[in-house]
Amino acid sequence: MATVTTSIDAATGDLKIVWVAPADGSDAITGYLIEIQDGGSGVVAGAWNTDTVTCDGSSSVIKAAKTCQVTMAALAALTNPLAFDALIPVRARA
């Protein structure tokens, strides 16, 4: 897993995701899987979701920058949207 930090972009209100490339073990990194956990239901943990529209880790631009943004509309459209003011669990892996 890569080290991930998140913030809200002040200009757009989007979730900004930034990660550090993990050790490649002498193999080239061909892409990343960036996942966002939804709100779940009750005591059941949320499912991990991808946003391949704005945060496609196989994109050469996103792969090189190690950053992407997910719109609030995309977050609100999750199967189990997160509660207002909730932490947004995010993970990335090569």
Jmol script that loads the backbone (N, CA, C; Angstrom):
load data "model"
ATOM      1  N   MET A   1       0.840  -1.185   0.000  1.00  0.00           N
ATOM      2  CA  MET A   1       0.000   0.000   0.000  1.00  0.00           C
ATOM      3  C   MET A   1       0.882   1.245   0.000  1.00  0.00           C
ATOM      4  N   ALA A   2       0.421   2.228  -0.688  1.00  0.00           N
ATOM      5  CA  ALA A   2       1.117   3.508  -0.733  1.00  0.00           C
ATOM      6  C   ALA A   2       0.624   4.385   0.415  1.00  0.00           C
ATOM      7  N   THR A   3       1.458   5.296   0.865  1.00  0.00           N
ATOM      8  CA  THR A   3       1.053   6.273   1.865  1.00  0.00           C
ATOM      9  C   THR A   3       0.166   7.309   1.191  1.00  0.00           C
ATOM     10  N   VAL A   4      -1.019   7.553   1.767  1.00  0.00           N
ATOM     11  CA  VAL A   4      -2.012   8.433   1.147  1.00  0.00           C
ATOM     12  C   VAL A   4      -2.348   9.588   2.086  1.00  0.00           C
ATOM     13  N   THR A   5      -2.467  10.784   1.508  1.00  0.00           N
ATOM     14  CA  THR A   5      -2.988  11.926   2.256  1.00  0.00           C
ATOM     15  C   THR A   5      -4.157  12.503   1.460  1.00  0.00           C
ATOM     16  N   THR A   6      -5.107  13.063   2.181  1.00  0.00           N
ATOM     17  CA  THR A   6      -6.273  13.654   1.525  1.00  0.00           C
ATOM     18  C   THR A   6      -6.501  15.062   2.064  1.00  0.00           C
ATOM     19  N   SER A   7      -7.151  15.854   1.245  1.00  0.00           N
ATOM     20  CA  SER A   7      -7.541  17.208   1.649  1.00  0.00           C
ATOM     21  C   SER A   7      -8.692  17.633   0.746  1.00  0.00           C
ATOM     22  N   ILE A   8      -9.307  18.733   1.089  1.00  0.00           N
ATOM     23  CA  ILE A   8     -10.356  19.293   0.251  1.00  0.00           C
ATOM     24  C   ILE A   8      -9.749  20.453  -0.532  1.00  0.00           C
ATOM     25  N   ASP A   9      -9.892  20.427  -1.846  1.00  0.00           N
ATOM     26  CA  ASP A   9      -9.367  21.489  -2.696  1.00  0.00           C
ATOM     27  C   ASP A   9     -10.182  22.755  -2.443  1.00  0.00           C
ATOM     28  N   ALA A  10      -9.524  23.815  -2.017  1.00  0.00           N
ATOM     29  CA  ALA A  10     -10.202  25.061  -1.658  1.00  0.00           C
ATOM     30  C   ALA A  10     -10.924  25.694  -2.843  1.00  0.00           C
ATOM     31  N   ALA A  11     -10.408  25.515  -4.037  1.00  0.00           N
ATOM     32  CA  ALA A  11     -11.013  26.150  -5.212  1.00  0.00           C
ATOM     33  C   ALA A  11     -12.236  25.401  -5.736  1.00  0.00           C
ATOM     34  N   THR A  12     -12.193  24.061  -5.665  1.00  0.00           N
ATOM     35  CA  THR A  12     -13.267  23.268  -6.273  1.00  0.00           C
ATOM     36  C   THR A  12     -14.169  22.559  -5.267  1.00  0.00           C
ATOM     37  N   GLY A  13     -13.669  22.352  -4.053  1.00  0.00           N
ATOM     38  CA  GLY A  13     -14.421  21.575  -3.066  1.00  0.00           C
ATOM     39  C   GLY A  13     -14.277  20.078  -3.260  1.00  0.00           C
ATOM     40  N   ASP A  14     -13.460  19.661  -4.225  1.00  0.00           N
ATOM     41  CA  ASP A  14     -13.248  18.239  -4.497  1.00  0.00           C
ATOM     42  C   ASP A  14     -12.314  17.622  -3.458  1.00  0.00           C
ATOM     43  N   LEU A  15     -12.419  16.300  -3.318  1.00  0.00           N
ATOM     44  CA  LEU A  15     -11.499  15.551  -2.479  1.00  0.00           C
ATOM     45  C   LEU A  15     -10.202  15.370  -3.249  1.00  0.00           C
ATOM     46  N   LYS A  16      -9.110  15.880  -2.719  1.00  0.00           N
ATOM     47  CA  LYS A  16      -7.796  15.743  -3.354  1.00  0.00           C
ATOM     48  C   LYS A  16      -7.071  14.582  -2.690  1.00  0.00           C
ATOM     49  N   ILE A  17      -6.592  13.655  -3.505  1.00  0.00           N
ATOM     50  CA  ILE A  17      -5.888  12.472  -3.018  1.00  0.00           C
ATOM     51  C   ILE A  17      -4.462  12.516  -3.552  1.00  0.00           C
ATOM     52  N   VAL A  18      -3.496  12.369  -2.656  1.00  0.00           N
ATOM     53  CA  VAL A  18      -2.076  12.375  -3.020  1.00  0.00           C
ATOM     54  C   VAL A  18      -1.439  11.148  -2.377  1.00  0.00           C
ATOM     55  N   TRP A  19      -0.585  10.457  -3.113  1.00  0.00           N
ATOM     56  CA  TRP A  19       0.073   9.294  -2.543  1.00  0.00           C
ATOM     57  C   TRP A  19       1.544   9.278  -2.904  1.00  0.00           C
ATOM     58  N   VAL A  20       2.290   8.500  -2.121  1.00  0.00           N
ATOM     59  CA  VAL A  20       3.724   8.309  -2.326  1.00  0.00           C
ATOM     60  C   VAL A  20       3.893   6.915  -2.919  1.00  0.00           C
ATOM     61  N   ALA A  21       4.678   6.816  -3.966  1.00  0.00           N
ATOM     62  CA  ALA A  21       4.893   5.509  -4.601  1.00  0.00           C
ATOM     63  C   ALA A  21       5.550   4.543  -3.620  1.00  0.00           C
ATOM     64  N   PRO A  22       5.031   3.325  -3.529  1.00  0.00           N
ATOM     65  CA  PRO A  22       5.689   2.327  -2.676  1.00  0.00           C
ATOM     66  C   PRO A  22       6.957   1.819  -3.370  1.00  0.00           C
ATOM     67  N   ALA A  23       7.776   1.102  -2.639  1.00  0.00           N
ATOM     68  CA  ALA A  23       8.962   0.496  -3.253  1.00  0.00           C
ATOM     69  C   ALA A  23       8.503  -0.396  -4.393  1.00  0.00           C
ATOM     70  N   ASP A  24       9.168  -0.296  -5.541  1.00  0.00           N
ATOM     71  CA  ASP A  24       8.718  -1.043  -6.713  1.00  0.00           C
ATOM     72  C   ASP A  24       9.306  -2.444  -6.809  1.00  0.00           C
ATOM     73  N   GLY A  25      10.206  -2.785  -5.900  1.00  0.00           N
ATOM     74  CA  GLY A  25      10.780  -4.129  -5.921  1.00  0.00           C
ATOM     75  C   GLY A  25      11.442  -4.470  -7.245  1.00  0.00           C
ATOM     76  N   SER A  26      11.995  -3.485  -7.914  1.00  0.00           N
ATOM     77  CA  SER A  26      12.688  -3.559  -9.202  1.00  0.00           C
ATOM     78  C   SER A  26      11.759  -3.835 -10.385  1.00  0.00           C
ATOM     79  N   ASP A  27      10.454  -3.810 -10.148  1.00  0.00           N
ATOM     80  CA  ASP A  27       9.485  -3.913 -11.242  1.00  0.00           C
ATOM     81  C   ASP A  27       8.861  -2.543 -11.460  1.00  0.00           C
ATOM     82  N   ALA A  28       8.692  -2.160 -12.706  1.00  0.00           N
ATOM     83  CA  ALA A  28       8.088  -0.864 -13.009  1.00  0.00           C
ATOM     84  C   ALA A  28       6.636  -0.846 -12.523  1.00  0.00           C
ATOM     85  N   ILE A  29       6.224   0.280 -11.944  1.00  0.00           N
ATOM     86  CA  ILE A  29       4.836   0.448 -11.533  1.00  0.00           C
ATOM     87  C   ILE A  29       4.040   0.836 -12.768  1.00  0.00           C
ATOM     88  N   THR A  30       3.041   0.035 -13.102  1.00  0.00           N
ATOM     89  CA  THR A  30       2.261   0.265 -14.322  1.00  0.00           C
ATOM     90  C   THR A  30       0.974   1.043 -14.066  1.00  0.00           C
ATOM     91  N   GLY A  31       0.620   1.204 -12.813  1.00  0.00           N
ATOM     92  CA  GLY A  31      -0.589   1.941 -12.484  1.00  0.00           C
ATOM     93  C   GLY A  31      -0.909   1.801 -11.012  1.00  0.00           C
ATOM     94  N   TYR A  32      -1.952   2.490 -10.577  1.00  0.00           N
ATOM     95  CA  TYR A  32      -2.385   2.458  -9.192  1.00  0.00           C
ATOM     96  C   TYR A  32      -3.872   2.152  -9.124  1.00  0.00           C
ATOM     97  N   LEU A  33      -4.274   1.513  -8.043  1.00  0.00           N
ATOM     98  CA  LEU A  33      -5.684   1.319  -7.745  1.00  0.00           C
ATOM     99  C   LEU A  33      -5.990   2.248  -6.574  1.00  0.00           C
ATOM    100  N   ILE A  34      -6.807   3.251  -6.822  1.00  0.00           N
ATOM    101  CA  ILE A  34      -7.168   4.224  -5.794  1.00  0.00           C
ATOM    102  C   ILE A  34      -8.610   3.935  -5.406  1.00  0.00           C
ATOM    103  N   GLU A  35      -8.839   3.671  -4.111  1.00  0.00           N
ATOM    104  CA  GLU A  35     -10.164   3.284  -3.649  1.00  0.00           C
ATOM    105  C   GLU A  35     -10.642   4.181  -2.506  1.00  0.00           C
ATOM    106  N   ILE A  36     -11.946   4.405  -2.490  1.00  0.00           N
ATOM    107  CA  ILE A  36     -12.590   5.223  -1.463  1.00  0.00           C
ATOM    108  C   ILE A  36     -13.644   4.347  -0.797  1.00  0.00           C
ATOM    109  N   GLN A  37     -13.632   4.324   0.531  1.00  0.00           N
ATOM    110  CA  GLN A  37     -14.599   3.496   1.254  1.00  0.00           C
ATOM    111  C   GLN A  37     -15.894   4.265   1.469  1.00  0.00           C
ATOM    112  N   ASP A  38     -17.017   3.623   1.144  1.00  0.00           N
ATOM    113  CA  ASP A  38     -18.299   4.297   1.361  1.00  0.00           C
ATOM    114  C   ASP A  38     -18.710   4.200   2.828  1.00  0.00           C
ATOM    115  N   GLY A  39     -19.862   4.745   3.152  1.00  0.00           N
ATOM    116  CA  GLY A  39     -20.303   4.845   4.540  1.00  0.00           C
ATOM    117  C   GLY A  39     -20.746   3.561   5.189  1.00  0.00           C
ATOM    118  N   GLY A  40     -20.929   2.498   4.431  1.00  0.00           N
ATOM    119  CA  GLY A  40     -21.387   1.248   5.012  1.00  0.00           C
ATOM    120  C   GLY A  40     -22.812   1.372   5.506  1.00  0.00           C
ATOM    121  N   SER A  41     -23.224   0.400   6.267  1.00  0.00           N
ATOM    122  CA  SER A  41     -24.572   0.440   6.830  1.00  0.00           C
ATOM    123  C   SER A  41     -24.533  -0.147   8.232  1.00  0.00           C
ATOM    124  N   GLY A  42     -24.916   0.644   9.190  1.00  0.00           N
ATOM    125  CA  GLY A  42     -24.891   0.176  10.578  1.00  0.00           C
ATOM    126  C   GLY A  42     -23.488  -0.162  11.020  1.00  0.00           C
ATOM    127  N   VAL A  43     -23.297  -1.400  11.497  1.00  0.00           N
ATOM    128  CA  VAL A  43     -21.980  -1.819  11.991  1.00  0.00           C
ATOM    129  C   VAL A  43     -21.128  -2.464  10.902  1.00  0.00           C
ATOM    130  N   VAL A  44     -21.684  -2.582   9.696  1.00  0.00           N
ATOM    131  CA  VAL A  44     -20.952  -3.189   8.587  1.00  0.00           C
ATOM    132  C   VAL A  44     -20.077  -2.132   7.923  1.00  0.00           C
ATOM    133  N   ALA A  45     -18.793  -2.450   7.790  1.00  0.00           N
ATOM    134  CA  ALA A  45     -17.877  -1.514   7.137  1.00  0.00           C
ATOM    135  C   ALA A  45     -18.290  -1.297   5.691  1.00  0.00           C
ATOM    136  N   GLY A  46     -17.982  -0.120   5.190  1.00  0.00           N
ATOM    137  CA  GLY A  46     -18.334   0.213   3.818  1.00  0.00           C
ATOM    138  C   GLY A  46     -17.507  -0.542   2.794  1.00  0.00           C
ATOM    139  N   ALA A  47     -18.026  -0.602   1.593  1.00  0.00           N
ATOM    140  CA  ALA A  47     -17.328  -1.234   0.473  1.00  0.00           C
ATOM    141  C   ALA A  47     -16.294  -0.261  -0.090  1.00  0.00           C
ATOM    142  N   TRP A  48     -15.269  -0.801  -0.720  1.00  0.00           N
ATOM    143  CA  TRP A  48     -14.249   0.020  -1.370  1.00  0.00           C
ATOM    144  C   TRP A  48     -14.671   0.267  -2.810  1.00  0.00           C
ATOM    145  N   ASN A  49     -14.651   1.536  -3.229  1.00  0.00           N
ATOM    146  CA  ASN A  49     -15.114   1.965  -4.541  1.00  0.00           C
ATOM    147  C   ASN A  49     -14.004   2.686  -5.294  1.00  0.00           C
ATOM    148  N   THR A  50     -14.073   2.660  -6.621  1.00  0.00           N
ATOM    149  CA  THR A  50     -13.128   3.407  -7.445  1.00  0.00           C
ATOM    150  C   THR A  50     -13.875   4.475  -8.236  1.00  0.00           C
ATOM    151  N   ASP A  51     -13.184   5.560  -8.538  1.00  0.00           N
ATOM    152  CA  ASP A  51     -13.721   6.600  -9.419  1.00  0.00           C
ATOM    153  C   ASP A  51     -12.814   6.627 -10.643  1.00  0.00           C
ATOM    154  N   THR A  52     -13.197   5.896 -11.677  1.00  0.00           N
ATOM    155  CA  THR A  52     -12.349   5.807 -12.862  1.00  0.00           C
ATOM    156  C   THR A  52     -12.545   6.980 -13.810  1.00  0.00           C
ATOM    157  N   VAL A  53     -13.427   7.903 -13.456  1.00  0.00           N
ATOM    158  CA  VAL A  53     -13.631   9.086 -14.292  1.00  0.00           C
ATOM    159  C   VAL A  53     -12.541  10.121 -14.013  1.00  0.00           C
ATOM    160  N   THR A  54     -12.335  10.464 -12.742  1.00  0.00           N
ATOM    161  CA  THR A  54     -11.371  11.515 -12.403  1.00  0.00           C
ATOM    162  C   THR A  54     -10.164  11.004 -11.623  1.00  0.00           C
ATOM    163  N   CYS A  55     -10.179   9.736 -11.243  1.00  0.00           N
ATOM    164  CA  CYS A  55      -9.095   9.212 -10.411  1.00  0.00           C
ATOM    165  C   CYS A  55      -8.682   7.819 -10.897  1.00  0.00           C
ATOM    166  N   ASP A  56      -8.431   7.701 -12.204  1.00  0.00           N
ATOM    167  CA  ASP A  56      -8.051   6.437 -12.817  1.00  0.00           C
ATOM    168  C   ASP A  56      -6.542   6.255 -12.699  1.00  0.00           C
ATOM    169  N   GLY A  57      -6.126   5.387 -11.809  1.00  0.00           N
ATOM    170  CA  GLY A  57      -4.708   5.178 -11.547  1.00  0.00           C
ATOM    171  C   GLY A  57      -3.933   4.552 -12.687  1.00  0.00           C
ATOM    172  N   SER A  58      -4.623   4.132 -13.758  1.00  0.00           N
ATOM    173  CA  SER A  58      -3.895   3.616 -14.919  1.00  0.00           C
ATOM    174  C   SER A  58      -3.573   4.730 -15.917  1.00  0.00           C
ATOM    175  N   SER A  59      -4.127   5.927 -15.692  1.00  0.00           N
ATOM    176  CA  SER A  59      -3.831   7.078 -16.545  1.00  0.00           C
ATOM    177  C   SER A  59      -2.369   7.481 -16.364  1.00  0.00           C
ATOM    178  N   SER A  60      -1.660   7.680 -17.465  1.00  0.00           N
ATOM    179  CA  SER A  60      -0.240   8.051 -17.363  1.00  0.00           C
ATOM    180  C   SER A  60      -0.056   9.387 -16.648  1.00  0.00           C
ATOM    181  N   VAL A  61      -0.986  10.311 -16.822  1.00  0.00           N
ATOM    182  CA  VAL A  61      -0.892  11.617 -16.159  1.00  0.00           C
ATOM    183  C   VAL A  61      -1.062  11.459 -14.649  1.00  0.00           C
ATOM    184  N   ILE A  62      -2.079  10.734 -14.233  1.00  0.00           N
ATOM    185  CA  ILE A  62      -2.327  10.533 -12.802  1.00  0.00           C
ATOM    186  C   ILE A  62      -1.228   9.679 -12.189  1.00  0.00           C
ATOM    187  N   LYS A  63      -0.788   8.665 -12.904  1.00  0.00           N
ATOM    188  CA  LYS A  63       0.292   7.798 -12.401  1.00  0.00           C
ATOM    189  C   LYS A  63       1.557   8.609 -12.150  1.00  0.00           C
ATOM    190  N   ALA A  64       1.916   9.492 -13.059  1.00  0.00           N
ATOM    191  CA  ALA A  64       3.132  10.302 -12.902  1.00  0.00           C
ATOM    192  C   ALA A  64       2.984  11.341 -11.792  1.00  0.00           C
ATOM    193  N   ALA A  65       1.818  11.949 -11.686  1.00  0.00           N
ATOM    194  CA  ALA A  65       1.594  13.009 -10.694  1.00  0.00           C
ATOM    195  C   ALA A  65       1.370  12.451  -9.295  1.00  0.00           C
ATOM    196  N   LYS A  66       0.887  11.212  -9.214  1.00  0.00           N
ATOM    197  CA  LYS A  66       0.522  10.587  -7.942  1.00  0.00           C
ATOM    198  C   LYS A  66      -0.484  11.442  -7.175  1.00  0.00           C
ATOM    199  N   THR A  67      -1.433  11.990  -7.902  1.00  0.00           N
ATOM    200  CA  THR A  67      -2.498  12.789  -7.310  1.00  0.00           C
ATOM    201  C   THR A  67      -3.715  12.781  -8.236  1.00  0.00           C
ATOM    202  N   CYS A  68      -4.879  12.889  -7.628  1.00  0.00           N
ATOM    203  CA  CYS A  68      -6.119  13.014  -8.393  1.00  0.00           C
ATOM    204  C   CYS A  68      -7.171  13.654  -7.497  1.00  0.00           C
ATOM    205  N   GLN A  69      -8.287  14.022  -8.108  1.00  0.00           N
ATOM    206  CA  GLN A  69      -9.373  14.639  -7.354  1.00  0.00           C
ATOM    207  C   GLN A  69     -10.678  13.926  -7.673  1.00  0.00           C
ATOM    208  N   VAL A  70     -11.489  13.749  -6.641  1.00  0.00           N
ATOM    209  CA  VAL A  70     -12.799  13.133  -6.789  1.00  0.00           C
ATOM    210  C   VAL A  70     -13.831  14.184  -6.408  1.00  0.00           C
ATOM    211  N   THR A  71     -14.807  14.372  -7.265  1.00  0.00           N
ATOM    212  CA  THR A  71     -15.813  15.403  -7.004  1.00  0.00           C
ATOM    213  C   THR A  71     -16.712  15.018  -5.838  1.00  0.00           C
ATOM    214  N   MET A  72     -17.277  16.021  -5.196  1.00  0.00           N
ATOM    215  CA  MET A  72     -18.236  15.765  -4.120  1.00  0.00           C
ATOM    216  C   MET A  72     -19.465  15.059  -4.680  1.00  0.00           C
ATOM    217  N   ALA A  73     -19.818  15.344  -5.938  1.00  0.00           N
ATOM    218  CA  ALA A  73     -20.956  14.659  -6.565  1.00  0.00           C
ATOM    219  C   ALA A  73     -20.687  13.154  -6.655  1.00  0.00           C
ATOM    220  N   ALA A  74     -19.455  12.784  -6.993  1.00  0.00           N
ATOM    221  CA  ALA A  74     -19.106  11.360  -7.066  1.00  0.00           C
ATOM    222  C   ALA A  74     -19.157  10.720  -5.687  1.00  0.00           C
ATOM    223  N   LEU A  75     -18.694  11.434  -4.669  1.00  0.00           N
ATOM    224  CA  LEU A  75     -18.752  10.895  -3.309  1.00  0.00           C
ATOM    225  C   LEU A  75     -20.201  10.733  -2.850  1.00  0.00           C
ATOM    226  N   ALA A  76     -21.049  11.695  -3.189  1.00  0.00           N
ATOM    227  CA  ALA A  76     -22.460  11.635  -2.804  1.00  0.00           C
ATOM    228  C   ALA A  76     -23.184  10.500  -3.525  1.00  0.00           C
ATOM    229  N   ALA A  77     -22.654  10.067  -4.665  1.00  0.00           N
ATOM    230  CA  ALA A  77     -23.296   9.015  -5.456  1.00  0.00           C
ATOM    231  C   ALA A  77     -22.884   7.607  -5.023  1.00  0.00           C
ATOM    232  N   LEU A  78     -22.022   7.489  -4.004  1.00  0.00           N
ATOM    233  CA  LEU A  78     -21.635   6.167  -3.523  1.00  0.00           C
ATOM    234  C   LEU A  78     -22.876   5.407  -3.068  1.00  0.00           C
ATOM    235  N   THR A  79     -22.822   4.076  -3.119  1.00  0.00           N
ATOM    236  CA  THR A  79     -23.955   3.250  -2.705  1.00  0.00           C
ATOM    237  C   THR A  79     -24.423   3.617  -1.304  1.00  0.00           C
ATOM    238  N   ASN A  80     -23.503   3.788  -0.387  1.00  0.00           N
ATOM    239  CA  ASN A  80     -23.800   4.216   0.979  1.00  0.00           C
ATOM    240  C   ASN A  80     -22.994   5.486   1.236  1.00  0.00           C
ATOM    241  N   PRO A  81     -23.550   6.647   0.874  1.00  0.00           N
ATOM    242  CA  PRO A  81     -22.783   7.887   1.016  1.00  0.00           C
ATOM    243  C   PRO A  81     -22.303   8.102   2.450  1.00  0.00           C
ATOM    244  N   LEU A  82     -21.193   8.784   2.560  1.00  0.00           N
ATOM    245  CA  LEU A  82     -20.641   9.108   3.869  1.00  0.00           C
ATOM    246  C   LEU A  82     -21.496  10.169   4.536  1.00  0.00           C
ATOM    247  N   ALA A  83     -21.507  10.149   5.852  1.00  0.00           N
ATOM    248  CA  ALA A  83     -22.234  11.167   6.602  1.00  0.00           C
ATOM    249  C   ALA A  83     -21.515  12.498   6.475  1.00  0.00           C
ATOM    250  N   PHE A  84     -22.270  13.589   6.579  1.00  0.00           N
ATOM    251  CA  PHE A  84     -21.673  14.917   6.539  1.00  0.00           C
ATOM    252  C   PHE A  84     -20.585  15.004   7.593  1.00  0.00           C
ATOM    253  N   ASP A  85     -19.445  15.568   7.237  1.00  0.00           N
ATOM    254  CA  ASP A  85     -18.314  15.794   8.131  1.00  0.00           C
ATOM    255  C   ASP A  85     -17.599  14.502   8.552  1.00  0.00           C
ATOM    256  N   ALA A  86     -17.850  13.393   7.827  1.00  0.00           N
ATOM    257  CA  ALA A  86     -17.191  12.129   8.142  1.00  0.00           C
ATOM    258  C   ALA A  86     -15.789  12.101   7.544  1.00  0.00           C
ATOM    259  N   LEU A  87     -14.921  11.334   8.159  1.00  0.00           N
ATOM    260  CA  LEU A  87     -13.606  11.079   7.562  1.00  0.00           C
ATOM    261  C   LEU A  87     -13.826  10.237   6.308  1.00  0.00           C
ATOM    262  N   ILE A  88     -12.996  10.438   5.300  1.00  0.00           N
ATOM    263  CA  ILE A  88     -13.132   9.708   4.044  1.00  0.00           C
ATOM    264  C   ILE A  88     -11.960   8.733   3.929  1.00  0.00           C
ATOM    265  N   PRO A  89     -12.207   7.431   4.180  1.00  0.00           N
ATOM    266  CA  PRO A  89     -11.125   6.464   4.067  1.00  0.00           C
ATOM    267  C   PRO A  89     -10.716   6.261   2.599  1.00  0.00           C
ATOM    268  N   VAL A  90      -9.419   6.375   2.344  1.00  0.00           N
ATOM    269  CA  VAL A  90      -8.880   6.237   0.992  1.00  0.00           C
ATOM    270  C   VAL A  90      -7.640   5.360   1.064  1.00  0.00           C
ATOM    271  N   ARG A  91      -7.456   4.516   0.053  1.00  0.00           N
ATOM    272  CA  ARG A  91      -6.224   3.721  -0.016  1.00  0.00           C
ATOM    273  C   ARG A  91      -5.769   3.659  -1.475  1.00  0.00           C
ATOM    274  N   ALA A  92      -4.477   3.464  -1.645  1.00  0.00           N
ATOM    275  CA  ALA A  92      -3.900   3.363  -2.988  1.00  0.00           C
ATOM    276  C   ALA A  92      -2.861   2.256  -2.968  1.00  0.00           C
ATOM    277  N   ARG A  93      -2.821   1.519  -4.052  1.00  0.00           N
ATOM    278  CA  ARG A  93      -1.782   0.490  -4.180  1.00  0.00           C
ATOM    279  C   ARG A  93      -1.345   0.375  -5.621  1.00  0.00           C
ATOM    280  N   ALA A  94      -0.109  -0.027  -5.777  1.00  0.00           N
ATOM    281  CA  ALA A  94       0.469  -0.174  -7.123  1.00  0.00           C
ATOM    282  C   ALA A  94       0.076  -1.501  -7.705  1.00  0.00           C
TER     283      ALA A  94
END
end "model"
wireframe off; spacefill off
backbone 0.3
color backbone group
